[in-house]
Amino acid sequence: MLGSFRNYIDYTVGVGAYLMSKFVKSSMAQKLTPLDNISKLSPTVTRVLGQNPSSFTLLGTNTYLVGSGEKKVLIDTGEKNIPKYIDLLKEALGTCKIDSIIITHWHGDHVGGIPDILKITNKNIPIYKIKRPDIEVENQSELYNYVEDGYIIKTDGATLKMIATPGHTMDHAVVYLEEEKALFSGDCVLGEGTSVFEDLYTYMNSLNILLSLNPEIIYPGHGPVIKSPKDKITEYIKHRNQREEQILKCLEGKEYMTSMDITNNVYTDINLSVKIGAWNNVRNHLSKLLKEKKITEISNDRYKLN
């Protein structure tokens, strides 16, 4: 019974976190950097905007055509049933062809466009993706060529390495373009704002992986190109570390605190409509701190410092 209740809470909080992210991003909507529908970003990289703007996707999903020759690799596919995006993709391709597709993670704004794209290209092209470890069979699994961390895809003028970076989702991968020392970051790092995550512990590890790659430029899944990658990734890490320090400080000298006690202490300037999302952030931090043995859960949802 307790397990079922906690599953229900997890589901409710997850929905709340999603709504919080929508609320926060909608407040940013007037400040977003404009993006062209089609942008030639480098000799081998063209961005095609997914035509799916929303408070969750910012101005839309960034999809990328990579390669200097007639054969292109497409990174992510946008959402389903968006004819304007397909028209733009065909315009960006010209006489070129999509030779393969790389998927950064399972979210619908990154995989939804696969069936529509297959209608305008060879239906037998490989679609590379890292397998989700959290479910047995995922949607469209029959279309995927599942690969492992470090898998390399080559096309004219481009060597692309898929690197597992779980956290935002547990199947998340970034793609490193070796010739340009460029990183396609998916939703691990965004061009504007901060990302949400399923698991903070693995997400922080993934941010450190990105730092170790030392890319010269980042092409994110949403938002503008990141021209100072080290600064942006460090900013993400610093933000999470500051929040963690606040949580640890809350627990100092206390016999115990619940996750909501901590939320009320850390997030003092938010209204009730977004507090459930803040609670989800706190619970993610607590889960990370438990794994690091910095705190103990002495009973159900009661935490103390070690």
C-alpha positions as CSV (number, residue, x, y, z in Angstrom):
1,M,0.0,0.0,0.0
2,L,2.8,2.4,0.9
3,G,4.6,1.6,-2.3
4,S,1.5,2.4,-4.3
5,F,1.0,5.6,-2.5
6,R,4.6,6.7,-3.1
7,N,4.2,5.8,-6.8
8,Y,1.2,8.0,-6.9
9,I,3.1,10.8,-5.2
10,D,6.0,10.4,-7.6
11,Y,3.5,10.7,-10.6
12,T,1.8,13.7,-9.1
13,V,5.0,15.5,-8.4
14,G,6.3,14.7,-11.8
15,V,3.3,16.3,-13.4
16,G,3.8,19.2,-11.1
17,A,7.4,19.6,-12.1
18,Y,6.3,19.6,-15.8
19,L,3.7,22.3,-15.1
20,M,6.3,24.3,-13.2
21,S,8.7,24.2,-16.1
22,K,5.9,25.4,-18.4
23,F,5.1,28.2,-16.0
24,V,8.7,29.3,-15.8
25,K,9.4,29.1,-19.5
26,S,6.2,30.9,-20.4
27,S,7.4,33.8,-18.3
28,M,10.5,33.8,-20.4
29,A,8.6,33.8,-23.7
30,Q,8.9,37.5,-24.4
31,K,12.7,37.4,-23.8
32,L,13.7,34.5,-26.1
33,T,16.3,35.0,-28.7
34,P,14.8,34.9,-32.2
35,L,15.8,32.0,-34.4
36,D,15.5,31.6,-38.2
37,N,13.6,28.7,-39.6
38,I,16.7,27.5,-41.4
39,S,20.2,28.5,-40.3
40,K,23.6,27.5,-41.8
41,L,25.6,27.3,-38.6
42,S,28.9,25.9,-40.0
43,P,30.2,24.4,-43.2
44,T,28.7,21.0,-42.0
45,V,25.8,22.0,-39.7
46,T,22.4,23.4,-40.7
47,R,19.6,23.9,-38.0
48,V,16.0,23.5,-39.0
49,L,13.5,24.8,-36.4
50,G,10.8,22.3,-35.6
51,Q,7.8,24.7,-35.9
52,N,6.5,23.6,-32.5
53,P,6.9,26.6,-30.2
54,S,5.4,26.3,-26.7
55,S,6.2,27.1,-23.1
56,F,7.9,23.7,-22.9
57,T,9.9,23.8,-26.2
58,L,10.7,27.5,-26.2
59,L,10.7,28.6,-29.9
60,G,10.6,24.9,-30.9
61,T,12.8,21.9,-31.2
62,N,16.1,22.4,-32.9
63,T,16.9,19.7,-35.5
64,Y,20.2,19.5,-37.3
65,L,21.4,18.3,-40.7
66,V,25.0,17.3,-40.5
67,G,27.5,16.6,-43.3
68,S,29.4,18.4,-46.1
69,G,28.3,16.1,-48.9
70,E,25.1,14.8,-50.5
71,K,24.4,12.5,-47.6
72,K,23.3,14.1,-44.3
73,V,22.7,12.8,-40.8
74,L,19.6,14.3,-39.1
75,I,19.8,14.8,-35.3
76,D,16.3,14.7,-33.8
77,T,13.1,14.9,-35.7
78,G,10.8,17.4,-33.9
79,E,7.1,16.6,-33.2
80,K,4.6,14.6,-35.3
81,N,2.2,16.1,-37.8
82,I,3.8,19.4,-38.5
83,P,3.8,19.8,-42.3
84,K,5.5,23.2,-42.2
85,Y,8.6,21.6,-40.6
86,I,8.7,18.9,-43.2
87,D,8.6,21.5,-46.0
88,L,11.4,23.4,-44.3
89,L,13.4,20.2,-43.9
90,K,13.0,19.5,-47.7
91,E,14.0,23.0,-48.5
92,A,17.2,22.7,-46.3
93,L,18.1,19.4,-47.9
94,G,17.7,20.6,-51.5
95,T,19.1,17.8,-53.6
96,C,20.7,16.1,-50.6
97,K,19.4,13.0,-48.8
98,I,19.0,12.0,-45.2
99,D,21.3,9.0,-44.8
100,S,20.6,8.3,-41.1
101,I,18.9,9.7,-38.0
102,I,20.3,10.2,-34.5
103,I,17.8,10.5,-31.6
104,T,19.0,12.3,-28.4
105,H,16.2,11.0,-26.2
106,W,12.7,9.7,-26.1
107,H,10.6,12.8,-25.6
108,G,7.9,13.4,-28.2
109,D,9.3,16.7,-29.4
110,H,12.5,14.9,-30.4
111,V,11.1,11.6,-31.8
112,G,7.6,12.4,-32.9
113,G,8.5,13.5,-36.4
114,I,10.1,10.1,-37.4
115,P,7.1,8.7,-39.3
116,D,6.7,11.9,-41.3
117,I,10.4,12.1,-42.2
118,L,10.4,8.5,-43.3
119,K,7.7,9.3,-45.8
120,I,10.1,11.7,-47.6
121,T,13.2,9.6,-47.4
122,N,14.4,6.0,-47.6
123,K,12.3,4.1,-45.0
124,N,15.2,1.7,-44.3
125,I,17.6,4.4,-43.1
126,P,19.1,3.6,-39.7
127,I,17.8,5.5,-36.6
128,Y,20.3,5.4,-33.9
129,K,19.3,5.7,-30.2
130,I,20.4,4.6,-26.7
131,K,17.9,2.3,-25.2
132,R,15.7,3.4,-22.3
133,P,16.7,1.4,-19.2
134,D,13.5,2.3,-17.3
135,I,11.0,0.4,-19.5
136,E,11.0,-2.9,-21.3
137,V,9.6,-1.8,-24.7
138,E,9.4,1.8,-25.8
139,N,7.3,3.4,-28.5
140,Q,8.6,3.0,-32.0
141,S,11.2,0.5,-30.7
142,E,10.9,-1.5,-34.0
143,L,12.4,1.5,-35.8
144,Y,15.5,2.0,-33.7
145,N,19.0,0.7,-34.0
146,Y,20.0,0.7,-30.4
147,V,23.6,1.6,-29.7
148,E,25.9,1.9,-26.8
149,D,27.8,4.8,-25.3
150,G,30.6,5.8,-27.7
151,Y,29.0,4.7,-30.9
152,I,30.3,6.5,-34.0
153,I,28.4,7.5,-37.1
154,K,30.3,8.8,-40.2
155,T,29.1,10.8,-43.1
156,D,30.8,13.2,-45.6
157,G,32.9,15.6,-43.6
158,A,31.5,14.6,-40.2
159,T,32.4,12.0,-37.5
160,L,29.6,11.9,-34.9
161,K,30.1,10.2,-31.6
162,M,27.1,9.4,-29.4
163,I,27.8,9.9,-25.7
164,A,25.5,8.6,-23.0
165,T,24.4,11.5,-20.7
166,P,21.5,10.3,-18.6
167,G,19.7,12.5,-16.2
168,H,17.3,14.7,-18.2
169,T,16.0,11.3,-19.3
170,M,17.7,8.0,-18.6
171,D,18.3,7.3,-22.3
172,H,19.7,10.8,-23.1
173,A,22.7,11.1,-25.4
174,V,24.7,14.0,-26.6
175,V,26.5,13.9,-30.0
176,Y,30.0,15.1,-30.5
177,L,31.1,16.4,-33.9
178,E,34.8,15.6,-33.9
179,E,35.9,17.7,-36.9
180,E,34.5,20.9,-35.3
181,K,34.8,20.1,-31.6
182,A,31.1,20.8,-31.5
183,L,28.5,19.3,-29.2
184,F,24.8,18.7,-29.9
185,S,23.5,18.7,-26.3
186,G,19.9,17.6,-26.8
187,D,18.1,18.7,-23.6
188,C,21.1,18.2,-21.3
189,V,22.0,21.9,-21.7
190,L,19.6,24.4,-23.3
191,G,20.4,27.6,-25.2
192,E,18.2,29.6,-22.7
193,G,17.0,28.8,-19.2
194,T,17.7,25.5,-17.4
195,S,16.7,22.0,-18.1
196,V,14.5,19.7,-16.0
197,F,15.7,16.2,-15.1
198,E,14.5,12.7,-14.1
199,D,17.5,11.9,-11.9
200,L,19.7,14.7,-10.5
201,Y,22.6,12.4,-9.4
202,T,23.1,11.1,-13.0
203,Y,22.4,14.5,-14.5
204,M,25.2,16.1,-12.5
205,N,27.6,13.4,-13.6
206,S,26.5,14.0,-17.2
207,L,27.2,17.8,-16.9
208,N,30.7,16.9,-15.8
209,I,31.1,14.6,-18.8
210,L,30.2,17.6,-21.0
211,L,32.8,19.7,-19.3
212,S,35.4,17.0,-19.9
213,L,34.7,17.1,-23.6
214,N,35.7,20.8,-23.7
215,P,33.6,21.6,-26.8
216,E,34.2,24.8,-28.6
217,I,30.5,25.3,-29.4
218,I,27.2,23.8,-28.3
219,Y,24.2,23.2,-30.5
220,P,21.3,22.7,-28.1
221,G,18.0,21.0,-28.5
222,H,16.2,24.2,-27.8
223,G,17.3,27.8,-28.0
224,P,20.2,29.6,-29.6
225,V,23.8,28.3,-30.2
226,I,25.9,28.4,-27.0
227,K,29.2,30.1,-27.9
228,S,30.8,29.8,-24.4
229,P,30.2,26.2,-23.6
230,K,32.4,26.0,-20.5
231,D,30.7,29.0,-18.9
232,K,27.2,27.7,-19.6
233,I,27.9,24.2,-18.3
234,T,29.6,25.6,-15.2
235,E,26.6,27.9,-14.7
236,Y,24.3,24.8,-14.7
237,I,26.5,23.0,-12.2
238,K,26.9,26.1,-9.9
239,H,23.1,26.6,-9.8
240,R,22.4,23.0,-8.6
241,N,25.3,23.1,-6.1
242,Q,24.0,26.3,-4.6
243,R,20.5,24.8,-4.2
244,E,22.1,21.7,-2.6
245,E,24.1,23.9,-0.1
246,Q,20.8,25.6,0.9
247,I,19.2,22.2,1.6
248,L,22.2,21.0,3.7
249,K,22.1,24.2,5.7
250,C,18.4,23.7,6.4
251,L,19.2,20.3,8.0
252,E,21.9,21.6,10.2
253,G,21.1,21.2,13.9
254,K,17.7,19.6,13.1
255,E,16.6,16.3,14.5
256,Y,14.9,15.7,11.1
257,M,13.0,17.6,8.3
258,T,10.5,16.4,5.7
259,S,10.9,17.2,2.1
260,M,8.1,19.7,2.3
261,D,9.7,21.3,5.4
262,I,12.8,21.8,3.4
263,T,10.9,23.2,0.4
264,N,9.2,25.8,2.6
265,N,12.5,26.9,3.9
266,V,14.4,27.0,0.6
267,Y,11.7,28.3,-1.6
268,T,10.3,31.3,0.4
269,D,9.3,33.5,-2.5
270,I,7.0,31.3,-4.7
271,N,3.3,30.8,-4.6
272,L,1.4,27.6,-4.1
273,S,0.8,27.1,-7.8
274,V,4.5,26.3,-8.4
275,K,5.4,24.9,-5.0
276,I,4.8,21.3,-6.0
277,G,7.4,21.7,-8.8
278,A,9.8,23.1,-6.2
279,W,9.1,20.1,-4.0
280,N,10.1,17.8,-6.8
281,N,13.4,19.6,-7.2
282,V,14.0,19.2,-3.4
283,R,13.2,15.5,-3.6
284,N,15.6,15.1,-6.5
285,H,18.3,16.7,-4.4
286,L,17.5,14.6,-1.4
287,S,17.8,11.4,-3.6
288,K,21.2,12.6,-4.8
289,L,22.4,13.3,-1.2
290,L,21.2,9.9,-0.1
291,K,23.3,8.2,-2.8
292,E,26.3,10.3,-1.7
293,K,25.6,9.3,1.9
294,K,25.5,12.9,3.0
295,I,22.1,12.5,4.6
296,T,20.0,9.6,6.0
297,E,16.2,9.0,5.7
298,I,15.5,7.9,9.2
299,S,11.9,7.1,8.4
300,N,9.4,7.7,5.5
301,D,10.3,11.2,4.2
302,R,12.2,12.3,7.3
303,Y,15.8,13.3,6.7
304,K,18.8,14.3,8.8
305,L,22.4,15.1,8.2
306,N,25.0,12.3,8.5
